[in-house]
Amino acid sequence: MNNCNSNSSAKDFYLIGFPALQDFQIPLFLVFLLFFLLILIVNIIIIAVVVVDQTLHKPMYFFLANLSALDILVTTTTLPKMLAMFLVNAKTISFHVCFLQMYCFHGLAVTESLLLVVMSYDRYEAICNPLHYPVKMTKRVNIQLAACAWITALLIPIPVVFQTSQLTFGETATVYHCFCDHLAVVQAACSDFSASFQTFLGFSIAMTVSVVPLMLVTLSYVHIIISILKINSKVGRSKAFSTCTSHLIVVGTYYSSIALAYISYRTDVPIDIHVMTNVILAILTPLVNPLIYTLRNKEVKCAVKKILKIFPPSTKL
């Protein structure tokens, strides 16, 4: 479908989705609709309990609310178009909307990695410098840290997305993906040399914004573990570890999905597997993050129960 002999620039992109699953559009729609609703519901609940419950007005939960808001934005960037594609075969996406989706998806992905760094720094201050924690992690500082993560992450993809938009495409270019992922769009370009350079550039930036935050998170937790091991009380050590467990599981889930996507990118696998690994990256962490914090954090569980009691099930008269 790519017409690279055309002198006109691309007007639309045609999203293939999963090439091997074209006969299973309705089951795919139902599965991803379920994921979409779950992600919205559980993340909205997290934000609601953090805002409403006074006991959760702490730095850790402020950053958790940011993470939930981010997960909602990531999901709404990709899943609605995917659902339309599966349900009514709406596979065409305009040039400008495609690059807007690409920018939002990759910018929000970088935001998550930086927010995880900020959250690990918060745990570092809470455990390694408990006496200075209330002074260092003030409301103003929390807002500044979150704002820096959001703004920095949303600036990083701009050059790559802009340069990719300058590539030559056919009037309707075929994208072998469920949404406008950078690599998939680059592969739809007409120029092999320019596309190869953009692929290398995008991969290099993706590795940088993944590895550097991971190193910072790892460094924070090395100091945290050393501080915890110095605590004499077994109960104290257990409590300190429990405050970090949820965040560590979230970090592990996030970077595992990234590693899966990178492995599929670097190896010769069927296109459906490559697409699926990227889709998993888009929906796994938004779905798992709130569940982890809800199931493993006593304060959050108590707050959720309080919220649910406000809306008791109706009883028969």
Backbone bond lengths (Angstrom), bond angles and torsions (degrees), N, CA, C in turn:
res aa  C-N    CA-C-N  psi(-1)  N-CA   C-N-CA  omega(-1)  CA-C   N-CA-C  phi
1 M - - - 1.450 - - 1.523 111.74 -
2 N 1.346 118.83 -16.08 1.458 121.08 177.65 1.520 109.89 -72.72
3 N 1.324 117.75 120.67 1.468 122.00 179.65 1.522 108.44 -107.34
4 C 1.332 116.50 83.52 1.456 120.97 -174.32 1.515 113.02 -78.50
5 N 1.307 117.10 -6.56 1.460 119.28 175.90 1.523 112.11 -84.75
6 S 1.322 115.24 -9.79 1.457 119.50 -178.68 1.511 110.41 -71.52
7 N 1.339 116.98 138.95 1.458 121.58 178.16 1.521 112.41 -80.83
8 S 1.312 116.81 -15.55 1.462 119.64 -179.45 1.515 110.32 -83.08
9 S 1.327 116.15 148.85 1.453 120.87 178.27 1.517 109.37 -76.86
10 A 1.349 115.28 166.08 1.458 120.07 -176.37 1.518 111.53 -63.09
11 K 1.318 115.52 134.18 1.459 121.18 174.87 1.515 110.90 -103.81
12 D 1.318 116.02 -31.90 1.464 121.32 -177.52 1.526 110.15 -143.23
13 F 1.325 114.12 158.44 1.457 121.21 169.49 1.521 107.61 -117.72
14 Y 1.322 115.25 146.78 1.461 121.12 -179.69 1.523 108.13 -112.82
15 L 1.335 116.33 112.62 1.460 122.13 -177.63 1.522 109.97 -84.93
16 I 1.319 116.91 121.80 1.463 121.56 -178.77 1.528 111.09 -78.07
17 G 1.338 117.22 -35.31 1.464 120.23 -174.63 1.515 110.21 82.30
18 F 1.333 116.78 -130.77 1.462 121.80 176.55 1.530 107.86 -100.19
19 P 1.339 118.76 105.41 1.474 120.85 -175.32 1.521 114.11 -55.73
20 A 1.324 117.91 -37.19 1.465 120.62 -176.02 1.526 113.02 -84.89
21 L 1.338 117.38 -3.86 1.470 120.23 -175.86 1.523 111.97 -119.64
22 Q 1.332 116.71 30.62 1.457 120.15 -177.54 1.531 112.76 -66.10
23 D 1.325 117.51 -20.99 1.465 120.76 179.80 1.525 112.54 -91.87
24 F 1.322 117.10 6.08 1.474 120.66 -177.37 1.531 110.95 -124.24
25 Q 1.329 116.14 38.85 1.460 120.32 -175.32 1.526 112.69 -66.03
26 I 1.330 118.01 -42.50 1.466 120.43 -178.67 1.530 111.67 -68.05
27 P 1.340 120.22 -45.88 1.466 119.03 174.51 1.532 112.80 -58.68
28 L 1.337 116.87 -39.24 1.456 120.19 176.75 1.534 110.36 -62.95
29 F 1.320 116.20 -42.18 1.465 120.39 178.23 1.527 110.86 -59.13
30 L 1.314 117.43 -45.88 1.463 121.14 -177.67 1.525 111.68 -65.51
31 V 1.333 116.13 -41.89 1.475 120.26 179.90 1.523 110.63 -63.70
32 F 1.334 117.11 -48.28 1.462 119.87 -176.66 1.532 111.83 -74.22
33 L 1.331 117.40 -27.04 1.468 119.79 173.63 1.522 109.96 -65.19
34 L 1.319 116.22 -41.23 1.467 120.23 177.26 1.525 110.40 -61.22
35 F 1.341 116.49 -46.23 1.468 120.53 177.50 1.522 111.07 -59.14
36 F 1.325 116.39 -44.47 1.465 121.56 -177.92 1.529 111.10 -60.71
37 L 1.323 116.64 -46.63 1.467 120.52 -178.93 1.529 110.96 -66.23
38 L 1.323 117.07 -41.63 1.467 120.38 178.79 1.522 111.13 -62.13
39 I 1.331 116.21 -44.43 1.466 120.46 -179.48 1.521 110.40 -61.39
40 L 1.327 117.13 -45.78 1.461 120.46 -179.84 1.522 111.21 -63.42
41 I 1.330 116.66 -46.82 1.470 120.49 -175.01 1.521 111.61 -64.60
42 V 1.336 117.12 -50.97 1.467 118.89 -174.00 1.529 111.74 -69.47
43 N 1.327 117.52 -34.90 1.468 119.31 179.26 1.518 111.82 -73.64
44 I 1.332 117.44 -35.77 1.461 120.22 175.71 1.520 110.14 -65.38
45 I 1.326 116.82 -38.20 1.473 120.25 177.26 1.525 110.36 -61.86
46 I 1.342 117.02 -43.89 1.461 120.66 179.14 1.527 110.66 -59.44
47 I 1.320 117.30 -48.23 1.468 121.08 -179.68 1.522 110.35 -61.72
48 A 1.336 116.79 -42.13 1.462 121.14 -178.37 1.525 111.62 -62.74
49 V 1.328 117.26 -45.95 1.467 119.21 -177.06 1.528 111.12 -69.12
50 V 1.333 117.23 -34.06 1.467 119.77 178.43 1.529 110.35 -67.67
51 V 1.323 116.88 -38.34 1.464 120.58 -179.76 1.527 111.27 -72.82
52 V 1.333 116.95 -42.36 1.470 121.23 -171.91 1.528 112.59 -81.18
53 D 1.326 116.79 -43.78 1.470 120.48 -173.85 1.525 111.41 -81.16
54 Q 1.331 116.37 119.40 1.466 121.76 -178.26 1.530 112.36 -64.03
55 T 1.334 117.24 -29.67 1.469 120.14 -178.32 1.529 112.25 -68.32
56 L 1.343 116.19 -16.68 1.459 120.07 -179.64 1.527 112.38 -99.41
57 H 1.325 117.00 10.45 1.467 119.71 177.79 1.523 109.48 -82.90
58 K 1.320 114.16 67.26 1.462 123.76 -178.90 1.527 107.91 -130.24
59 P 1.335 117.03 158.03 1.469 119.49 -178.98 1.524 113.78 -53.42
60 M 1.346 117.10 -44.27 1.460 120.56 -176.77 1.524 111.24 -57.68
61 Y 1.328 117.27 -41.60 1.462 120.96 -177.44 1.525 111.72 -81.51
62 F 1.309 117.49 -25.85 1.465 120.46 172.35 1.525 109.92 -61.77
63 F 1.336 116.03 -44.81 1.466 120.00 178.34 1.530 110.73 -69.95
64 L 1.326 117.26 -32.85 1.463 120.61 176.46 1.529 110.91 -63.97
65 A 1.342 116.95 -39.90 1.467 120.58 176.84 1.521 110.61 -64.25
66 N 1.338 116.98 -37.95 1.464 120.87 175.20 1.522 110.53 -61.49
67 L 1.321 116.25 -41.80 1.464 120.94 -179.45 1.526 110.65 -65.15
68 S 1.324 116.81 -39.42 1.468 120.35 178.56 1.523 110.98 -67.60
69 A 1.337 117.12 -40.79 1.467 120.30 176.82 1.533 109.94 -62.18
70 L 1.319 115.94 -40.37 1.466 120.97 177.80 1.523 111.05 -62.53
71 D 1.330 116.64 -43.53 1.468 120.68 -179.25 1.529 111.33 -62.85
72 I 1.327 116.68 -36.93 1.463 120.10 176.61 1.527 110.37 -64.46
73 L 1.334 116.70 -43.02 1.464 120.75 -179.28 1.526 111.25 -66.13
74 V 1.332 117.36 -42.40 1.472 120.86 178.38 1.521 110.13 -58.94
75 T 1.312 115.57 -44.51 1.463 120.65 -177.51 1.524 111.80 -65.95
76 T 1.327 116.63 -45.29 1.462 120.04 -178.04 1.532 112.08 -71.99
77 T 1.327 116.68 -14.35 1.461 120.25 175.72 1.526 112.15 -73.86
78 T 1.324 116.44 -32.67 1.465 119.87 -172.51 1.530 114.45 -115.25
79 L 1.327 117.73 -43.88 1.461 119.81 -169.08 1.536 115.38 -67.89
80 P 1.336 120.89 -39.97 1.474 118.17 179.46 1.532 113.42 -56.39
81 K 1.320 117.58 -42.97 1.466 120.35 177.80 1.524 110.96 -65.77
82 M 1.344 116.34 -38.40 1.455 119.84 177.79 1.521 110.83 -63.08
83 L 1.321 116.99 -42.01 1.463 121.07 -179.92 1.531 110.69 -63.35
84 A 1.336 116.64 -42.27 1.467 120.58 177.95 1.530 110.65 -64.21
85 M 1.326 115.43 -36.76 1.459 120.36 -179.77 1.530 110.38 -65.92
86 F 1.330 117.10 -41.94 1.462 120.43 -178.86 1.528 111.88 -74.23
87 L 1.334 117.67 -36.93 1.463 120.92 -173.50 1.524 112.94 -80.69
88 V 1.326 117.25 -48.80 1.472 120.35 -173.90 1.526 112.49 -121.49
89 N 1.351 115.56 16.09 1.473 120.51 176.46 1.530 112.30 61.03
90 A 1.349 116.41 32.63 1.471 121.21 179.85 1.530 108.84 -82.30
91 K 1.319 115.76 77.53 1.461 121.21 -172.42 1.526 113.78 -93.97
92 T 1.305 117.33 -9.84 1.468 120.36 -179.27 1.527 110.20 -87.73
93 I 1.330 116.06 134.82 1.458 121.80 177.36 1.530 107.44 -133.86
94 S 1.311 117.29 136.09 1.460 120.45 -175.98 1.524 111.44 -68.55
95 F 1.318 115.76 158.92 1.470 122.48 -178.50 1.529 111.16 -54.59
96 H 1.334 116.77 -51.46 1.461 120.42 -175.31 1.528 111.98 -69.07
97 V 1.326 117.24 -39.04 1.464 120.63 178.98 1.522 110.12 -66.60
98 C 1.322 116.56 -37.20 1.464 120.82 178.91 1.528 111.23 -60.51
99 F 1.325 116.30 -47.25 1.466 118.93 -178.30 1.526 111.93 -73.90
100 L 1.313 116.97 -27.83 1.461 119.23 173.06 1.523 110.13 -66.51
101 Q 1.322 116.43 -42.62 1.465 120.57 177.28 1.523 110.76 -63.13
102 M 1.335 116.51 -42.59 1.462 120.75 178.32 1.528 110.98 -59.43
103 Y 1.331 116.30 -46.88 1.461 120.77 -179.68 1.524 111.22 -61.88
104 C 1.328 116.35 -46.74 1.469 120.08 -177.88 1.525 111.15 -64.29
105 F 1.340 116.79 -44.48 1.460 119.59 -177.37 1.524 111.60 -62.49
106 H 1.334 116.99 -49.35 1.460 120.00 -176.88 1.533 111.30 -73.25
107 G 1.331 117.45 -36.18 1.453 119.69 176.77 1.517 111.75 -63.39
108 L 1.325 117.11 -42.68 1.462 120.68 179.54 1.528 111.58 -70.03
109 A 1.326 116.95 -32.50 1.469 120.05 176.23 1.524 110.64 -63.58
110 V 1.336 116.63 -41.88 1.469 120.64 176.92 1.534 110.27 -66.48
111 T 1.329 116.35 -37.47 1.468 120.03 178.26 1.515 110.73 -58.56
112 E 1.321 117.12 -40.98 1.462 119.93 -179.68 1.526 111.16 -63.07
113 S 1.327 117.43 -42.59 1.465 119.33 -179.78 1.524 111.01 -63.66
114 L 1.344 117.18 -37.17 1.464 120.28 179.27 1.522 111.46 -74.30
115 L 1.322 118.03 -35.17 1.467 120.10 176.32 1.526 111.21 -65.32
116 L 1.323 117.17 -35.45 1.460 120.21 176.73 1.528 110.90 -65.25
117 V 1.347 116.60 -33.74 1.466 120.39 174.74 1.531 110.03 -65.60
118 V 1.317 116.39 -45.47 1.465 120.99 179.69 1.530 110.36 -61.28
119 M 1.321 116.92 -41.78 1.466 120.81 179.71 1.527 111.31 -66.10
120 S 1.322 116.98 -36.03 1.471 119.52 177.42 1.526 110.68 -69.72
121 Y 1.333 116.97 -34.87 1.465 120.64 175.88 1.523 110.39 -65.32
122 D 1.323 116.43 -39.62 1.468 120.26 176.57 1.526 111.06 -60.02
123 R 1.329 117.19 -43.86 1.476 120.51 178.20 1.523 110.76 -66.94
124 Y 1.323 117.03 -35.25 1.463 120.92 177.46 1.531 110.63 -60.94
125 E 1.334 116.76 -48.01 1.461 120.30 -179.85 1.522 111.10 -66.04
126 A 1.333 117.32 -38.11 1.465 120.93 -177.46 1.522 111.83 -66.98
127 I 1.325 117.25 -35.81 1.466 120.26 -174.61 1.522 112.43 -98.14
128 C 1.311 117.38 -38.50 1.471 120.41 -176.87 1.528 112.59 -86.09
129 N 1.322 117.54 -27.92 1.472 121.42 179.77 1.530 110.39 -132.66
130 P 1.333 117.40 60.32 1.470 120.07 -173.33 1.524 114.20 -62.04
131 L 1.340 117.58 -33.06 1.463 120.23 -178.12 1.526 111.94 -70.65
132 H 1.313 116.75 -33.02 1.465 120.95 -179.25 1.529 112.57 -93.96
133 Y 1.327 116.70 -4.54 1.466 120.94 -175.21 1.534 113.47 -56.80
134 P 1.344 119.06 -49.49 1.476 118.57 -179.19 1.532 112.94 -62.32
135 V 1.338 117.05 -28.45 1.459 120.85 -179.02 1.531 110.62 -79.07
136 K 1.340 115.90 -40.48 1.460 120.28 -177.10 1.532 112.49 -76.84
137 M 1.319 116.67 -43.42 1.465 120.55 -174.59 1.527 110.22 -97.56
138 T 1.316 115.85 63.97 1.460 120.96 177.15 1.524 110.10 -78.79
139 K 1.311 115.89 168.94 1.465 120.34 179.62 1.524 110.76 -58.43
140 R 1.335 116.36 -41.40 1.460 120.24 179.97 1.523 111.56 -63.60
141 V 1.330 116.62 -43.29 1.465 121.12 179.31 1.527 110.21 -64.31
142 N 1.320 116.97 -40.99 1.465 120.83 179.40 1.530 110.94 -59.80
143 I 1.329 115.67 -45.13 1.464 120.21 179.71 1.523 110.40 -64.16
144 Q 1.334 116.65 -40.92 1.465 120.38 179.49 1.523 111.52 -64.31
145 L 1.336 117.31 -42.52 1.466 120.77 179.26 1.530 110.94 -63.67
146 A 1.335 116.31 -45.27 1.461 119.88 179.54 1.528 110.69 -64.43
147 A 1.331 116.52 -42.47 1.468 120.69 -179.66 1.526 111.08 -63.18
148 C 1.326 116.91 -40.94 1.474 120.65 178.28 1.530 110.69 -61.93
149 A 1.333 116.51 -41.71 1.466 120.17 179.07 1.527 110.74 -62.59
150 W 1.328 116.89 -46.14 1.467 121.00 -178.82 1.530 111.32 -65.74
151 I 1.329 116.69 -50.60 1.470 120.22 -174.35 1.525 111.40 -66.17
152 T 1.343 116.74 -46.54 1.468 120.51 -179.83 1.520 110.99 -59.38
153 A 1.332 115.78 -46.05 1.460 120.09 -177.42 1.524 112.14 -65.76
154 L 1.318 117.40 -35.51 1.461 119.96 -178.55 1.526 112.63 -78.81
155 L 1.346 117.03 -13.15 1.464 120.12 175.62 1.534 111.88 -87.95
156 I 1.320 116.66 -31.57 1.467 121.35 -173.48 1.536 113.85 -58.14
157 P 1.351 120.14 -44.15 1.473 118.70 -175.60 1.532 114.77 -75.82
158 I 1.333 118.29 -11.74 1.463 120.54 -172.38 1.526 112.91 -55.49
159 P 1.355 119.95 -51.26 1.472 119.16 -178.46 1.527 113.71 -59.43
160 V 1.341 116.65 -43.66 1.473 119.90 -177.74 1.523 110.78 -67.05
161 V 1.333 116.63 -44.58 1.464 119.82 -179.80 1.529 110.37 -63.26
162 F 1.330 116.96 -41.44 1.464 120.44 179.77 1.525 110.70 -63.95
163 Q 1.335 117.62 -46.86 1.461 120.57 -179.75 1.528 111.36 -63.91
164 T 1.314 116.83 -37.85 1.462 119.74 177.94 1.521 111.11 -64.38
165 S 1.325 116.72 -36.03 1.469 120.74 179.79 1.534 111.54 -67.00
166 Q 1.335 116.96 -17.38 1.463 120.77 179.76 1.527 112.71 -88.39
167 L 1.338 117.37 -4.81 1.458 120.24 176.72 1.527 110.36 -66.93
168 T 1.319 115.36 160.26 1.458 120.81 178.98 1.526 109.71 -90.41
169 F 1.326 115.29 126.28 1.463 121.49 178.30 1.524 109.04 -123.43
170 G 1.309 115.69 158.81 1.455 119.70 170.76 1.522 109.88 -69.17
171 E 1.327 115.90 168.92 1.469 119.21 -176.69 1.522 111.23 -58.49
172 T 1.316 117.62 -37.08 1.466 122.60 171.52 1.521 106.93 -131.61
173 A 1.326 116.51 106.64 1.462 121.14 -174.98 1.527 110.34 -95.13
174 T 1.323 115.64 139.67 1.458 121.45 -179.59 1.518 110.18 -88.44
175 V 1.336 116.86 125.65 1.461 123.17 179.57 1.525 108.10 -113.81
176 Y 1.316 116.34 116.99 1.461 120.90 -178.56 1.531 109.63 -84.13
177 H 1.314 114.56 74.59 1.463 121.33 -178.84 1.521 108.66 -165.27
178 C 1.343 115.52 172.46 1.466 121.14 176.91 1.526 111.67 -91.54
179 F 1.324 116.43 -15.14 1.468 121.06 176.70 1.522 107.87 -152.84
180 C 1.332 116.84 178.45 1.465 120.54 -173.72 1.527 111.80 -84.10
181 D 1.307 115.35 73.36 1.460 121.91 172.12 1.527 108.80 -73.60
182 H 1.320 116.99 146.19 1.470 121.10 -174.77 1.519 112.17 -56.23
183 L 1.318 117.26 -52.12 1.460 120.74 -176.44 1.524 111.53 -61.87
184 A 1.323 117.05 -42.11 1.461 120.15 -178.51 1.524 111.56 -64.93
185 V 1.328 117.57 -38.46 1.463 121.17 179.08 1.528 110.26 -70.07
186 V 1.328 117.10 -41.13 1.465 120.99 178.64 1.524 110.32 -60.07
187 Q 1.321 117.22 -39.84 1.458 121.08 -179.21 1.528 112.26 -67.79
188 A 1.344 116.37 -15.98 1.466 120.20 177.81 1.528 112.09 -87.11
189 A 1.348 117.07 -3.84 1.466 120.86 -178.33 1.523 111.02 -73.61
190 C 1.322 115.29 161.60 1.467 120.93 -177.93 1.524 112.53 -83.56
191 S 1.330 118.27 -36.54 1.462 122.32 -175.79 1.527 111.12 -85.32
192 D 1.339 116.33 116.91 1.453 120.52 -179.88 1.522 111.88 -66.51
193 F 1.356 116.87 -41.02 1.467 119.75 -177.64 1.525 111.20 -65.96
194 S 1.335 116.45 -49.75 1.466 120.69 -179.80 1.516 110.87 -62.50
195 A 1.338 116.20 -39.81 1.457 120.38 179.77 1.523 110.80 -65.03
196 S 1.332 116.95 -39.84 1.469 120.69 179.17 1.526 110.97 -63.92
197 F 1.325 116.17 -41.50 1.466 119.86 178.68 1.520 110.70 -64.58
198 Q 1.340 117.25 -43.94 1.455 121.12 179.57 1.530 111.36 -65.06
199 T 1.322 116.55 -36.16 1.467 120.51 176.60 1.515 110.47 -63.03
200 F 1.340 116.30 -46.97 1.464 121.01 179.07 1.532 110.89 -62.60
201 L 1.335 116.45 -43.99 1.463 120.55 -178.74 1.524 110.92 -64.31
202 G 1.331 116.21 -46.01 1.462 120.05 -180.00 1.512 111.91 -63.22
203 F 1.338 116.21 -41.63 1.465 119.84 179.51 1.522 111.06 -66.23
204 S 1.327 117.84 -39.77 1.462 121.88 -179.96 1.529 111.30 -63.37
205 I 1.336 115.81 -44.37 1.462 119.59 179.31 1.524 110.29 -66.87
206 A 1.329 116.67 -41.02 1.465 120.22 178.92 1.520 111.36 -61.33
207 M 1.325 116.86 -41.65 1.460 120.38 178.06 1.529 110.87 -64.81
208 T 1.326 116.95 -40.35 1.469 121.11 -178.88 1.516 111.08 -64.33
209 V 1.344 116.55 -48.48 1.468 119.57 -177.02 1.523 112.09 -75.35
210 S 1.330 117.51 -6.05 1.460 121.06 174.14 1.523 111.29 -98.30
211 V 1.339 116.39 -47.07 1.465 121.09 -174.23 1.525 111.80 -72.15
212 V 1.333 117.50 -44.63 1.475 119.88 -178.00 1.531 111.32 -61.44
213 P 1.347 119.77 -50.06 1.469 118.74 175.52 1.521 113.27 -59.10
214 L 1.337 117.27 -38.36 1.466 119.88 178.42 1.522 111.01 -62.46
215 M 1.325 117.31 -40.06 1.464 121.17 177.64 1.534 110.74 -63.13
216 L 1.335 116.93 -40.61 1.462 120.86 178.94 1.526 111.47 -66.08
217 V 1.325 116.27 -41.82 1.467 120.57 177.41 1.524 109.86 -63.07
218 T 1.337 116.39 -44.48 1.471 120.97 179.33 1.516 110.90 -61.41
219 L 1.328 117.21 -43.82 1.462 121.57 179.31 1.526 110.65 -61.25
220 S 1.329 116.44 -42.66 1.464 120.30 178.93 1.529 110.68 -60.15
221 Y 1.327 116.21 -44.30 1.462 119.37 -176.08 1.524 113.04 -76.12
222 V 1.308 117.66 -23.04 1.470 119.27 171.51 1.525 109.41 -62.78
223 H 1.345 116.45 -46.64 1.467 120.80 177.91 1.528 110.75 -65.98
224 I 1.329 116.65 -38.49 1.468 120.20 -179.76 1.526 111.00 -63.59
225 I 1.325 116.85 -46.57 1.473 120.84 -178.97 1.518 110.61 -63.98
226 I 1.335 116.97 -41.05 1.474 119.90 177.56 1.525 110.29 -60.39
227 S 1.343 117.15 -42.85 1.471 120.88 179.68 1.518 111.41 -66.38
228 I 1.329 117.15 -39.67 1.465 120.46 -179.78 1.523 111.22 -65.15
229 L 1.328 116.62 -40.59 1.460 120.09 -179.71 1.528 112.77 -66.03
230 K 1.319 115.86 -19.89 1.474 119.88 177.99 1.522 112.67 -82.86
231 I 1.332 117.30 -10.56 1.469 120.77 178.60 1.525 108.99 -71.92
232 N 1.320 116.61 127.90 1.463 120.67 -176.25 1.520 112.80 -74.35
233 S 1.318 116.65 -36.76 1.460 121.06 -177.11 1.524 111.21 -76.06
234 K 1.330 116.14 130.44 1.463 120.89 177.11 1.521 110.56 -64.96
235 V 1.342 115.96 -38.17 1.462 120.53 178.18 1.528 110.24 -65.34
236 G 1.335 115.57 -40.31 1.457 120.46 179.00 1.513 111.87 -63.51
237 R 1.335 116.70 -42.01 1.467 120.54 178.57 1.523 110.68 -64.62
238 S 1.337 115.49 -42.52 1.460 119.95 -179.64 1.529 111.22 -62.92
239 K 1.333 116.55 -42.17 1.466 121.01 -179.91 1.527 110.67 -65.60
240 A 1.338 116.18 -41.14 1.463 120.16 179.77 1.523 110.85 -64.85
241 F 1.344 116.08 -42.78 1.463 119.50 178.52 1.530 111.12 -63.55
242 S 1.342 116.71 -38.99 1.466 120.15 -176.50 1.519 112.14 -64.96
243 T 1.346 117.36 -31.31 1.470 120.01 179.40 1.525 111.95 -71.10
244 C 1.337 116.77 -18.49 1.469 120.72 -177.50 1.529 113.16 -101.91
245 T 1.341 116.25 -18.66 1.457 119.86 -172.27 1.522 112.74 -59.19
246 S 1.339 116.82 -47.22 1.463 120.63 -177.69 1.527 110.94 -59.37
247 H 1.334 115.36 -44.90 1.466 119.52 -179.03 1.520 111.05 -64.53
248 L 1.321 117.25 -39.47 1.463 120.81 178.99 1.531 111.48 -64.56
249 I 1.334 116.66 -38.83 1.465 120.07 178.51 1.529 109.81 -65.86
250 V 1.339 116.90 -41.50 1.467 121.17 177.94 1.525 110.24 -61.65
251 V 1.337 116.61 -45.20 1.467 120.92 178.38 1.526 110.14 -60.98
252 G 1.329 116.34 -44.60 1.460 120.23 179.63 1.518 112.69 -62.38
253 T 1.336 116.62 -41.45 1.463 120.87 178.65 1.517 111.19 -64.59
254 Y 1.333 116.09 -44.53 1.462 121.39 -177.90 1.530 111.14 -62.31
255 Y 1.329 116.17 -49.44 1.464 118.92 -176.61 1.526 112.44 -75.83
256 S 1.314 117.99 -23.88 1.468 120.20 173.84 1.521 110.59 -66.68
257 S 1.352 116.01 -41.59 1.470 119.42 178.98 1.527 110.63 -67.80
258 I 1.344 117.03 -35.72 1.465 120.35 176.37 1.529 110.31 -65.61
259 A 1.333 115.79 -44.47 1.467 120.21 179.71 1.524 110.77 -61.05
260 L 1.337 116.57 -40.11 1.461 121.01 178.60 1.525 110.78 -62.03
261 A 1.344 116.17 -42.95 1.468 120.35 179.26 1.527 110.97 -65.58
262 Y 1.332 117.58 -41.11 1.457 121.05 -179.55 1.533 111.68 -67.72
263 I 1.326 116.36 -38.60 1.468 119.92 179.20 1.524 110.14 -63.31
264 S 1.339 115.81 -43.66 1.469 118.77 179.35 1.529 110.87 -65.91
265 Y 1.329 116.42 -30.65 1.467 121.03 178.61 1.526 110.97 -69.02
266 R 1.318 117.14 -38.52 1.466 121.60 -174.69 1.525 113.31 -87.92
267 T 1.322 118.06 -10.35 1.459 120.46 -178.26 1.527 110.35 -113.74
268 D 1.315 114.95 161.66 1.467 121.16 -178.99 1.526 108.91 -87.32
269 V 1.336 115.58 91.76 1.462 120.91 -179.17 1.529 108.31 -122.85
270 P 1.326 117.77 159.27 1.476 120.47 176.78 1.528 111.16 -56.96
271 I 1.313 116.51 148.96 1.454 121.56 -176.13 1.525 111.64 -59.14
272 D 1.334 117.80 -32.85 1.457 120.79 -179.60 1.525 111.57 -64.09
273 I 1.329 116.06 -36.95 1.463 119.38 179.30 1.520 110.15 -69.05
274 H 1.331 116.29 -40.21 1.464 119.55 178.16 1.527 110.66 -63.16
275 V 1.327 116.41 -43.30 1.464 120.14 178.76 1.521 110.08 -63.38
276 M 1.332 117.20 -43.55 1.458 120.93 -177.86 1.526 111.90 -63.00
277 T 1.335 117.99 -39.20 1.461 119.59 179.82 1.525 111.13 -64.47
278 N 1.324 117.01 -35.82 1.462 120.30 177.00 1.522 111.55 -71.77
279 V 1.331 116.53 -36.29 1.464 120.25 176.70 1.523 110.32 -66.57
280 I 1.333 116.74 -39.22 1.462 120.57 176.60 1.526 110.19 -60.30
281 L 1.330 116.56 -41.98 1.464 120.90 177.28 1.526 110.75 -59.73
282 A 1.347 116.46 -35.30 1.463 120.70 -176.65 1.523 113.05 -76.65
283 I 1.348 117.43 -29.04 1.466 118.50 -173.55 1.527 114.60 -116.43
284 L 1.341 118.18 -18.66 1.466 119.32 -174.03 1.523 112.23 -67.33
285 T 1.336 116.91 -54.87 1.461 118.60 -177.19 1.526 113.25 -65.93
286 P 1.364 120.16 -39.28 1.469 117.80 175.84 1.523 113.32 -60.86
287 L 1.339 117.21 -28.70 1.457 120.92 179.47 1.523 111.88 -83.09
288 V 1.323 116.19 -40.62 1.471 120.69 -173.12 1.530 112.30 -80.94
289 N 1.333 117.94 -37.60 1.467 120.78 -174.83 1.524 114.05 -51.25
290 P 1.343 119.03 -56.34 1.471 118.42 -178.13 1.521 113.18 -66.06
291 L 1.354 116.61 -32.09 1.458 119.39 178.25 1.521 110.80 -64.66
292 I 1.330 116.71 -41.61 1.468 120.91 178.98 1.517 110.47 -61.93
293 Y 1.328 117.05 -48.86 1.457 120.08 -177.89 1.529 111.68 -68.35
294 T 1.332 116.84 -32.44 1.460 119.73 -179.78 1.523 111.55 -73.23
295 L 1.323 117.02 -41.17 1.459 121.17 -175.22 1.519 113.09 -80.19
296 R 1.339 117.72 -28.15 1.459 120.20 -173.30 1.529 113.67 -105.00
297 N 1.314 118.18 -10.50 1.458 120.30 -176.24 1.527 109.66 -108.99
298 K 1.335 116.59 117.78 1.468 121.20 -175.85 1.520 111.54 -64.42
299 E 1.341 117.07 -40.30 1.461 120.18 -178.39 1.530 111.05 -64.56
300 V 1.319 116.33 -41.06 1.463 119.91 179.11 1.525 110.33 -68.29
301 K 1.342 117.35 -41.60 1.461 120.63 179.12 1.527 111.02 -61.17
302 C 1.324 116.18 -42.01 1.474 120.00 178.71 1.520 110.81 -64.80
303 A 1.321 116.41 -40.74 1.466 120.48 179.85 1.524 110.86 -65.56
304 V 1.348 116.72 -39.75 1.463 120.13 178.12 1.523 110.54 -63.84
305 K 1.336 116.92 -41.17 1.466 120.63 178.64 1.521 111.31 -62.63
306 K 1.344 116.77 -37.87 1.466 120.47 177.47 1.522 110.65 -63.50
307 I 1.330 115.85 -42.66 1.464 120.07 179.69 1.533 110.45 -63.83
308 L 1.328 116.54 -42.71 1.465 120.35 -178.27 1.520 111.84 -66.55
309 K 1.339 117.08 -30.56 1.466 120.09 178.58 1.521 111.98 -68.46
310 I 1.334 116.08 -23.45 1.464 119.67 177.96 1.530 110.31 -67.78
311 F 1.361 115.52 -28.22 1.454 120.95 -179.96 1.523 109.34 -118.32
312 P 1.350 117.26 71.48 1.459 120.12 -178.24 1.525 111.64 -68.61
313 P 1.320 117.05 151.56 1.474 119.49 178.99 1.519 110.46 -63.02
314 S 1.309 116.22 143.70 1.459 119.95 -179.02 1.526 110.06 -68.48
315 T 1.298 115.46 144.65 1.459 120.64 -179.85 1.518 110.14 -115.41
316 K 1.265 115.21 151.22 1.457 119.48 179.84 1.515 109.61 -74.63
317 L 1.353 117.48 140.93 1.459 123.63 177.67 1.539 109.26 -79.99
